Amino acid sequence: MKIGISLSNYGQLPSQSFLKDVTLEIENKNLDSIWLSDHIIVPKNDKPWTRVFEVITTLGFLASLTNSVQLGSSIIIIPLRDPFVLAKQIATLDSLSNGRVIIGAAIGWNKKEFELIGSDFKSRTKIFSENIEIMKNMWAGKYSEEGYSCEPMPVSPFGPPILIGGQSKGALKRVALLGNGWHPVGISSEQYEKGIKEILKMNKKDYLWSLRINFAANKKISSKYTGTDGGARLRLVGKLDQIISQIQEYEKIGLQHLVCDIRADSKEEYFEQLQLVSEIKSSF
């Protein structure tokens, strides 16, 4: 079981020094990965997404600070971006980080963000599929064969793995048809097991099974909450032995990469929670 951190690149807490210090601590503690969230421009009342360090740029910054930790997006909104530019950015990041990139990808949920940028919200599923195919073709060298140059190519053969987010029927279908893995947010082990079975029923192949989940050890808060997209979510809460037991349930049904989403009001609190994740990691 790999265990990583969904690093807060949004809200009022992150800064250059915060991102740098936390990243160095994550690698120092031998955790497996760092993941960043994504929004470009949203209405002023859509907090905490009103202040977001751009995902690809910031991953490049983190790549320059690290040597071994994997670098992921959780989750980048594919239909909001030009696929050729995004493929180039990711290939460059993968090349400069020596193949450490993982792409968590989704269709997006914020309609007003789509409208302002000029992307068709209703067609975002179709755009997602088309853009993923363009990116894969670019990384596989298809355009080079047609007489174009797009080097540097990714270190990872055929590009970094693409893990598709969401747990709707449509999202599971996208995983089966387009993805190298699944990356939902805050679902139970029972829901995860059901999703795995449905994906494998549609397309039986090897997948990378990952999950991002809110992490709040030793805090007296509910294990249930509502995500910013309005969906029901679960978080890991309780004492460390209780959380380890919960993670083991996910491991039993096939989870390979757990991404802990730490929420904290201060840098000190964030580092305290990071230390607890590190202690849990030693049990796997």
N, C-alpha and C positions, 0 to 999 in steps of 0.2 A: 504493500500500500504506500503510494506516494502521498505526501501531505504538503500543501503549499498555502500561500496567503493571497487573498484578494486585497491588495494594498489600496488604501483609501487615497485615490487621486481626485476626489471630489469633496465638496463641502468646504468648511472653513479651516479644517485642521491641516491639510497638506500645504507644504511650502517646499522650496528647494532643499532646505536643510532637513526637513521631516522626511521627504522621499529618499534622500541620500542616506540618512542615518538608519532608517528602517530597513532599507534594501541591504545595506552592509550587515546589519544584525541578522536578517533572514539567511543570508549566505553563511555567515559566521556560525549560525546554529544548525547548519546542514539541512535546512528545510529544502524542499524539492523545487518549488516554483513560486513565481510572483505574477499576479494577474491584475490587470487594470480594467476599469469600466469605461463606458463610452457614451457621450452625448456631445453634440456640437453647439446647438443654440436652442434654448427652450424658453417658454414663458417665465416671467419673473416669479410666479408663485409655485413653480415646479421644483421646489427644494427637495433634496440637496443638489439637484442637477444644474443649478444656475451657475455653479463654479466648478469646472472640470478641466484638469490638465489633459490635453489631447493625448489619446492613447498611444498612437504609433510614435509620435515625437518623444513622449515620456519613456516608452519602452527603450528607445534608442539611448536615452540618458542613462537608464538603469543598466543597459547592456555594457556601457562603458565603465560601470562601477563593479561589475561582477565577472566571474570566470566560469561558473558551473551551473548556477541556478537557471531553470527553464523560465522563459518569458512568455506570458500569455495575455490574451484579451478575453475579458469576461464581462460583457460581450461586445464585439464591434458590430455596428449596425450596417450591414452590407449595402442595402439599397440606397443609402444616403451618399455613397461615394462612387466616383468614377472607378470602374474595375481595373483599368489599365494602370492608373496612378496608384491605387491601393496595392495591386499585385507587385508593382515596382518597389513601393515602400517596404512591403513585407519581405520581398526577396533581398533587398538591401539590408534590412534588419537581421534576417537569417544569416546572410553572408558575414556581416560584421560581428555577429554573436557566435559564429561557428556552429550554426545549426541548432540553436536553443529555443526556437520560436514555436509556440502552439497558438492556433487561432480559434478562439471561441467566437461563433458567428450566429447572428439572428436577424429576423426580418424587421424588428423594431415595433414600438407600440405608441409612441408619442405623435399623434396626428398633426399637431400644430408645428412640430419640428420639421416634419416632412413638407408641410405646406409652405413654410418660410423658405426652406432650401430649394423648393421647386421639384421635389420628387413625388411621384404619384403614390399616395398612401394605399389606395385600393389595389394597385398593381404590385405592391411590394413583394408578394410571394413570387410572382413571375420574374420580377427584376432580380430578386435574390438568386434564383436558380440560374438565370442568364449570366449574372456577374460572377458567380462561383465557377461556372464553366469557362468563362473568359480567363479568370485567374489561373485555373488549373492548366488550361491550354498554354498560357504564357510560361508557366513554370515547367511544363513538359517539353517545351521547345517547339511547339507547333508553329508559332509565328517565325521562329528562326528558319524553319524548313521552308517557309513561304517567302524568304528573302529579307526578313526584318531582324534587327538586333535589339535585344532587351537585357543584355548582361549588366550586372552580375546575376547569375542564376542563384537560386537558393542552394544552400549546402545540402539540405534534406532532399533526397530524391523525389522528384515530382512536387516539391514544395512542402511546407510545414503541414502537419496534420490539421484538418479542419474539424472542429467539434461543434456540433450544432445545438443551440439552446432551445428551450421551450419544452413543454410536455403535452401540448395539444395533439390531436390526431395528425394535423398537418405537419407539426414539428417532427413527430416521430417518422412520418413519411419522408421528410427532408433528410433526416439522419440516414435512413435506409438507402435512399437514392443518391445522395450527394456527399454524405459525411464520412469522416474517418472515425467518428465517435460522437458521444452524446454528452451534453453539458447543461443539464437543467439546474434550477435554483431552488433550494429549500424544500424538497419533497421528501416524503417518508421513505423508509426502506421498502415498504410494501408497494408504494407507488413506483419506486424505481424498478423493483423486480418485475412489475407488470409491464412497465415501459420496455425493459430489455426483451421480454418475451415477444411483445408486439413488433419491435424492430427486427428481431431475428426471424420472425414469421414472414416479414416482407422481404428480407434480404439477409440470408445467412452468410456472414463473413466475419472476420476479426475486427472488432471495434475497440476503441479506447473509451472505457466507461469512467466518466468523471462527474463530479457534483460540487457546486458551490453552495455553501451553507453558512448562515450567520452563526458567529461563535461568541458566546458570552459565559465563560466559565465562572463559577462561584458568584454569580449575580442572581438576585431574587427577582427575576422577571419571567414572563410567560414564555413557554416554548413555541407559542403561536403568534403570528403577527401578519399584517397585510403589507405586501410589497408595494413599491411606488407605482407599479402598473395595475394595482388593484387585486392582484392574485393572492391567495392564501399561501403562507410560507411557514416553515418550521425553522427553529434555531437550536443549536446545541447549547444546552444550559445544564447547570448542576455542578456537582463535584467532579474531579477528574476521572475517578473510577466509573462514575455514571456515564460520562461522555465517552470514555473508552469503550464501554459496553455498547453504547449506541453506534459508534463507528464500526465495531465488530459486526453488528447486524448488517450494515451496508457491505462490509467486506465479504460476508458469507454469500451474498447474492451476486457478487462479481465486481463491486466497485474497486477501481484501480487507482484513482487519483482524487483525493479529497482536497477541496480548496476552502479554507476557513476565512470567512469574511468578518474581520474584527471591526466592531463599532465602538468608538471611544470618544470621550469629550476632551481628552488632553493627550499629549505625547507620552506622558508618564503612564497613564492608564493603558495606552496602546502597547507600550513596551511590556507592561505587566501581563497583558493577555497574550502577547507574542511569546513570552517565556513559558506560559502554560501550554500553548500549542507545541512548543519545542519539547516539553516534558511528555506530552501525549505521543509525539512522534517516536520517542524512544521505545514505545510499547509495540511498534509495528515494524 
